């Protein structure tokens, strides 16, 4: 991100000379803690209570075909590609994971979930309910912190700059908004394009009941397919 707020946060929070922890090492440490086999470089044991030795389904979330996809694949773990956050690189992410996949005790084949943001109602109502989505994404991407999801009136009251529209365009354009049939059709295309084993669906609206109703409509339509 090129936001000045991110630059400021980095300057305030990153200690001089500090290095970010190695992602692969972090995953290995977590896997060892879950398996209850963790030992430090000095041979010191550490245990998580409760949780050590638990039979858990472990997933790695990734946005690209980089380290997260490689780690998930090489260790035979399940992988979730967050299309709803980084739609442009979802295919790269799942391809990278599958290319790196090595069967494990837990999985004998690659297993992929892909996320998507949806709003389901009749088409006009769905677009009204989703009106605040761009403004909400803007608050996250400018490092303001996620604002309460705006009402449609609040969203319409915002004056957008071209730069702001460009900042959120990928998310707004790849949110699936419309009737249950329209959204289910789009989700099927996403599933087929990524060869996903599962889809992870999120719905964000100002009113909780609208969100619940959206899930219900989609579930009913999906069950008919």
Secondary structure as a PSIPRED ss2 file (coil, helix, strand):
# PSIPRED VFORMAT (PSIPRED V4.0)

   1 X C   1.000  0.000  0.000
   2 X C   1.000  0.000  0.000
   3 X C   1.000  0.000  0.000
   4 X H   0.000  1.000  0.000
   5 X H   0.000  1.000  0.000
   6 X H   0.000  1.000  0.000
   7 X H   0.000  1.000  0.000
   8 X H   0.000  1.000  0.000
   9 X H   0.000  1.000  0.000
  10 X H   0.000  1.000  0.000
  11 X H   0.000  1.000  0.000
  12 X H   0.000  1.000  0.000
  13 X H   0.000  1.000  0.000
  14 X C   1.000  0.000  0.000
  15 X C   1.000  0.000  0.000
  16 X C   1.000  0.000  0.000
  17 X C   1.000  0.000  0.000
  18 X C   1.000  0.000  0.000
  19 X C   1.000  0.000  0.000
  20 X C   1.000  0.000  0.000
  21 X C   1.000  0.000  0.000
  22 X C   1.000  0.000  0.000
  23 X H   0.000  1.000  0.000
  24 X H   0.000  1.000  0.000
  25 X H   0.000  1.000  0.000
  26 X H   0.000  1.000  0.000
  27 X H   0.000  1.000  0.000
  28 X H   0.000  1.000  0.000
  29 X H   0.000  1.000  0.000
  30 X H   0.000  1.000  0.000
  31 X H   0.000  1.000  0.000
  32 X H   0.000  1.000  0.000
  33 X H   0.000  1.000  0.000
  34 X H   0.000  1.000  0.000
  35 X H   0.000  1.000  0.000
  36 X C   1.000  0.000  0.000
  37 X C   1.000  0.000  0.000
  38 X C   1.000  0.000  0.000
  39 X E   0.000  0.000  1.000
  40 X C   1.000  0.000  0.000
  41 X C   1.000  0.000  0.000
  42 X C   1.000  0.000  0.000
  43 X C   1.000  0.000  0.000
  44 X C   1.000  0.000  0.000
  45 X E   0.000  0.000  1.000
  46 X C   1.000  0.000  0.000
  47 X C   1.000  0.000  0.000
  48 X C   1.000  0.000  0.000
  49 X C   1.000  0.000  0.000
  50 X C   1.000  0.000  0.000
  51 X C   1.000  0.000  0.000
  52 X C   1.000  0.000  0.000
  53 X C   1.000  0.000  0.000
  54 X C   1.000  0.000  0.000
  55 X C   1.000  0.000  0.000
  56 X C   1.000  0.000  0.000
  57 X C   1.000  0.000  0.000
  58 X C   1.000  0.000  0.000
  59 X E   0.000  0.000  1.000
  60 X E   0.000  0.000  1.000
  61 X E   0.000  0.000  1.000
  62 X E   0.000  0.000  1.000
  63 X C   1.000  0.000  0.000
  64 X C   1.000  0.000  0.000
  65 X C   1.000  0.000  0.000
  66 X C   1.000  0.000  0.000
  67 X H   0.000  1.000  0.000
  68 X H   0.000  1.000  0.000
  69 X H   0.000  1.000  0.000
  70 X H   0.000  1.000  0.000
  71 X H   0.000  1.000  0.000
  72 X H   0.000  1.000  0.000
  73 X H   0.000  1.000  0.000
  74 X H   0.000  1.000  0.000
  75 X C   1.000  0.000  0.000
  76 X C   1.000  0.000  0.000
  77 X C   1.000  0.000  0.000
  78 X E   0.000  0.000  1.000
  79 X E   0.000  0.000  1.000
  80 X E   0.000  0.000  1.000
  81 X E   0.000  0.000  1.000
  82 X C   1.000  0.000  0.000
  83 X C   1.000  0.000  0.000
  84 X C   1.000  0.000  0.000
  85 X C   1.000  0.000  0.000
  86 X C   1.000  0.000  0.000
  87 X H   0.000  1.000  0.000
  88 X H   0.000  1.000  0.000
  89 X H   0.000  1.000  0.000
  90 X H   0.000  1.000  0.000
  91 X H   0.000  1.000  0.000
  92 X H   0.000  1.000  0.000
  93 X H   0.000  1.000  0.000
  94 X H   0.000  1.000  0.000
  95 X H   0.000  1.000  0.000
  96 X H   0.000  1.000  0.000
  97 X H   0.000  1.000  0.000
  98 X H   0.000  1.000  0.000
  99 X H   0.000  1.000  0.000
 100 X H   0.000  1.000  0.000
 101 X C   1.000  0.000  0.000
 102 X C   1.000  0.000  0.000
 103 X C   1.000  0.000  0.000
 104 X C   1.000  0.000  0.000
 105 X C   1.000  0.000  0.000
 106 X C   1.000  0.000  0.000
 107 X C   1.000  0.000  0.000
 108 X C   1.000  0.000  0.000
 109 X C   1.000  0.000  0.000
 110 X C   1.000  0.000  0.000
 111 X C   1.000  0.000  0.000
 112 X E   0.000  0.000  1.000
 113 X E   0.000  0.000  1.000
 114 X E   0.000  0.000  1.000
 115 X E   0.000  0.000  1.000
 116 X E   0.000  0.000  1.000
 117 X E   0.000  0.000  1.000
 118 X E   0.000  0.000  1.000
 119 X E   0.000  0.000  1.000
 120 X E   0.000  0.000  1.000
 121 X C   1.000  0.000  0.000
 122 X C   1.000  0.000  0.000
 123 X H   0.000  1.000  0.000
 124 X H   0.000  1.000  0.000
 125 X H   0.000  1.000  0.000
 126 X H   0.000  1.000  0.000
 127 X H   0.000  1.000  0.000
 128 X H   0.000  1.000  0.000
 129 X H   0.000  1.000  0.000
 130 X C   1.000  0.000  0.000
 131 X C   1.000  0.000  0.000
 132 X C   1.000  0.000  0.000
 133 X H   0.000  1.000  0.000
 134 X H   0.000  1.000  0.000
 135 X H   0.000  1.000  0.000
 136 X H   0.000  1.000  0.000
 137 X H   0.000  1.000  0.000
 138 X H   0.000  1.000  0.000
 139 X H   0.000  1.000  0.000
 140 X H   0.000  1.000  0.000
 141 X H   0.000  1.000  0.000
 142 X C   1.000  0.000  0.000
 143 X C   1.000  0.000  0.000
 144 X C   1.000  0.000  0.000
 145 X C   1.000  0.000  0.000
 146 X C   1.000  0.000  0.000
 147 X C   1.000  0.000  0.000
 148 X C   1.000  0.000  0.000
 149 X C   1.000  0.000  0.000
 150 X C   1.000  0.000  0.000
 151 X C   1.000  0.000  0.000
 152 X H   0.000  1.000  0.000
 153 X H   0.000  1.000  0.000
 154 X H   0.000  1.000  0.000
 155 X H   0.000  1.000  0.000
 156 X H   0.000  1.000  0.000
 157 X C   1.000  0.000  0.000
 158 X C   1.000  0.000  0.000
 159 X C   1.000  0.000  0.000
 160 X C   1.000  0.000  0.000
 161 X C   1.000  0.000  0.000
 162 X H   0.000  1.000  0.000
 163 X H   0.000  1.000  0.000
 164 X H   0.000  1.000  0.000
 165 X H   0.000  1.000  0.000
 166 X H   0.000  1.000  0.000
 167 X H   0.000  1.000  0.000
 168 X H   0.000  1.000  0.000
 169 X H   0.000  1.000  0.000
 170 X H   0.000  1.000  0.000
 171 X H   0.000  1.000  0.000
 172 X H   0.000  1.000  0.000
 173 X H   0.000  1.000  0.000
 174 X C   1.000  0.000  0.000
 175 X C   1.000  0.000  0.000
 176 X E   0.000  0.000  1.000
 177 X E   0.000  0.000  1.000
 178 X E   0.000  0.000  1.000
 179 X C   1.000  0.000  0.000
 180 X H   0.000  1.000  0.000
 181 X H   0.000  1.000  0.000
 182 X H   0.000  1.000  0.000
 183 X H   0.000  1.000  0.000
 184 X H   0.000  1.000  0.000
 185 X H   0.000  1.000  0.000
 186 X H   0.000  1.000  0.000
 187 X H   0.000  1.000  0.000
 188 X H   0.000  1.000  0.000
 189 X H   0.000  1.000  0.000
 190 X H   0.000  1.000  0.000
 191 X H   0.000  1.000  0.000
 192 X H   0.000  1.000  0.000
 193 X H   0.000  1.000  0.000
 194 X H   0.000  1.000  0.000
 195 X C   1.000  0.000  0.000
 196 X C   1.000  0.000  0.000
 197 X C   1.000  0.000  0.000
 198 X E   0.000  0.000  1.000
 199 X E   0.000  0.000  1.000
 200 X E   0.000  0.000  1.000
 201 X E   0.000  0.000  1.000
 202 X E   0.000  0.000  1.000
 203 X C   1.000  0.000  0.000
 204 X C   1.000  0.000  0.000
 205 X C   1.000  0.000  0.000
 206 X C   1.000  0.000  0.000
 207 X C   1.000  0.000  0.000
 208 X H   0.000  1.000  0.000
 209 X H   0.000  1.000  0.000
 210 X H   0.000  1.000  0.000
 211 X H   0.000  1.000  0.000
 212 X H   0.000  1.000  0.000
 213 X H   0.000  1.000  0.000
 214 X H   0.000  1.000  0.000
 215 X H   0.000  1.000  0.000
 216 X H   0.000  1.000  0.000
 217 X H   0.000  1.000  0.000
 218 X H   0.000  1.000  0.000
 219 X H   0.000  1.000  0.000
 220 X H   0.000  1.000  0.000
 221 X H   0.000  1.000  0.000
 222 X H   0.000  1.000  0.000
 223 X H   0.000  1.000  0.000
 224 X C   1.000  0.000  0.000
 225 X C   1.000  0.000  0.000
